[in-house]
Amino acid sequence: MNEISLNSNAEIKALDACQINTFGQINLKAIKTILEQMLSMIGRDGMFSEYTKHSILHVDAMLQLLDLIITERTHECMTDADWLLTVLSFYFHDLGMLVTKHEYLNRHTNDEYVEFKAEYLTDRKNEVSLNNLGTDDKEKFIYQEYVRKNHGRRISDWLNEENSQSYDKSVLEYIKKMVDSLPPLFIKDLASICQSHNEEDLYDSKKYPLKRIYGNTPNETANVFFVALLLRTADLLHITCDRTPTIEFKLISPTNPISQLEWIKQASVNGISVKDKENKDGKIDRDIQSDTFQITGFFKDPKGYFALMDYLVYAQKELQASFKLNEDNKRKFANSYAYEFPWRYIDDSNIETKDFEPKQLSFSIDQQKTLDLLVGETLYNNLTVAIREIAQNAIDAVRVKRYEKLLNGERTFNPRIEVSWDKSTRRLVLSDNGTGMDMDIIENHLLRVGSSRYQDEEFRKTHPEYNSISRFGIGLLSCFLVADDVDILTRMNDNDKPLLLKISKLHGRYLLKHGVEEGSNLNLIDRTGTSIELKIRPEIDIDPESILKNWILFPICDFTFHSEGKSINIGYKDTKDYIQSALKKVGIEVDNENYKIQNINDGNIDFAVLLRKNKYVNEWNFVEYQSVVGNKELDEIPCGTGIEGIRIDENTPGFKTVFFVAMANLSEFC
């Protein structure tokens, strides 16, 4: 074991406090030595073994980050008690992740854990983490999630000697030995700060006062709130590759998807620095206080890149929340106690990628408000709209290509759409051999909310008689109702390389590659066309086959659905065929004696209605939906209206309140 050293500026400043009688003249080096051994136990016995490092090296790196976080003016103002409280909170903050064998074996005596486990197993979002784990490994994983969620409170309990019945006595004895000489109020504040990085309560000025007095001199007072702010910020910013040693990653070979992303994300971040500000002339001026941290990194793996982008969005929100809290305190106390905390932004412009071009989406939106709009009182009132939209876009793409072929006198084009669903991986892939997209279409229409290529003036000039099904320009956006990650492979011209777009969680970023990604399962089914892959979120209860059968009624192409080794054709010949198929499933035969289907088809309108012979007079009457279907659930709902074979309504054509068995489909010649 290497000898413990106290080399950081923060530790050197904290040593001054160790000489003050109020703080019991504690031995900081001895405390760090014991903690190094205890922190090294995190990850043993299969508990947190796949997590990024939480050793004393994490503590040291956080202490070094204080040189960036604490401004020069604040550094001069901080007291000895501030520094001691800061260093000790950094030492102890993650110790709650330590799980002894004794504690784990007695986990079922902990009522709080038993309740946590029951709730965890009923949440479908957790299925991804538990997949492919054996019984013992599942139990360990769930317990470590319980500990992770509560590790701030655990170390608070240990320091305050509370709830001791749930914990290993030997751990409590070591904690007591390390801090016993400190004032009780100081220990209480230390416990609150350690717990704070797991909580959202820094606004509580009673719990985190700006001035806590431990003795009679200025150096025996501390800004508890600011120390908690430092701990949260340093913990947020320590995401560099020193937390993810390459050799350990290969030896551990994490299997959990979340752990894998954490390792890949942090292994690719090289450094964090302060971004210099520019003056009015555009020149760097170091006399201007910066408000921005700068991240440097290099990513080969798109998943790691997107994981970092997601994290940086979260981290910046946390910085801005901390900035606001500190500014509020400065106003409240007229700067008498509050320290300086200027940090609000994180700059990611120095992050590079290999083989992919990082791009900014051309739309910037509030995700939740947009999704609320999509599921409001419009056509988009359920999650099935996502699959309907991409299927609809695919049908438009093959219709456009057929239109262009017909304009050139070609009649050999065979339009195709194929959908594949893997229930185990929850990957849905929809592919077409339609017109495909180039960068102009991608940037100006696909990625721009509300912009439809088919309404573009230039497109209308070259396709004067073409009318699209899609008109709202939200096809891509609707995908995020059910998925966090969307991959699109597309090619418009035979001689060009395909374009691969990888988009994640609407955070305003996408990765672009010219060519197919090595090892990818996403392929085109023809020379031109588009394939789109959605990774359906675990909590989304969805049946793509039933959804497609409900929405895709009379496609103008071969439309095939593949899943679990079987393939079926989606759609029907016409409205009459559709109604007959639905009636067979409820045991009704159309024999023209009791029931018959009246069909009208003039080339643009295909209409069919079910009629039943009146028992008492020689006439045929419309048939109400409930009288033949009752409460049975059908893939086919034999009433509604479609445009170009896509259902747009489940009401009887021409009616709103009465449901008759009748279907209508409107189409143009193509």
Secondary structure by P-SEA (a helix, b strand, c coil): ccccccccaaaaaaaaaaaccccccccaaaaaaaaaaaaaaccccccccccccccaaaaaaaaaaccccccaaaaaaccaaaaaaaaaaaacccccccccaaaaaaccccaaaaaaaaaaaaccccccccccccaaaaaaaaaaaaaaacaaaaaaaaaaccccccccaaaaaaaaaacccccaaaaaaaaaaaacccccccccccccccccccccccccccaaaaaaaaaaaaaaaccccccccaaaaaaaccccaaaaaaaaaaaaccbbbbbbbbcccccccccccccbbbbbbccccaaaaaaaaaaaaaaaaaaaaaaaaaaaaaaaaccccbbbbccccccccccccccbbbbbbccccaaaaaaaaaaccccccccaaaaaaaaaaaaaaaaaaaaaaaaaccccbbbbbbbbbbccccbbbbbbccccccaaaaaaccccccccccccaaaaaaccccccccccccccccccccccbbbbbbbccccccbbbbbbcccccbbbbbccccccccccccccbbbbbbbbccccccccaaaaaaacccccccccccccccbbbbcccccaaaaaaaaaaaaccccccccbbbbbbbcccbbbbbbbbbbccccbbbbbbccccccccccccccccccccccccccccccccccccbbbbbbbccc
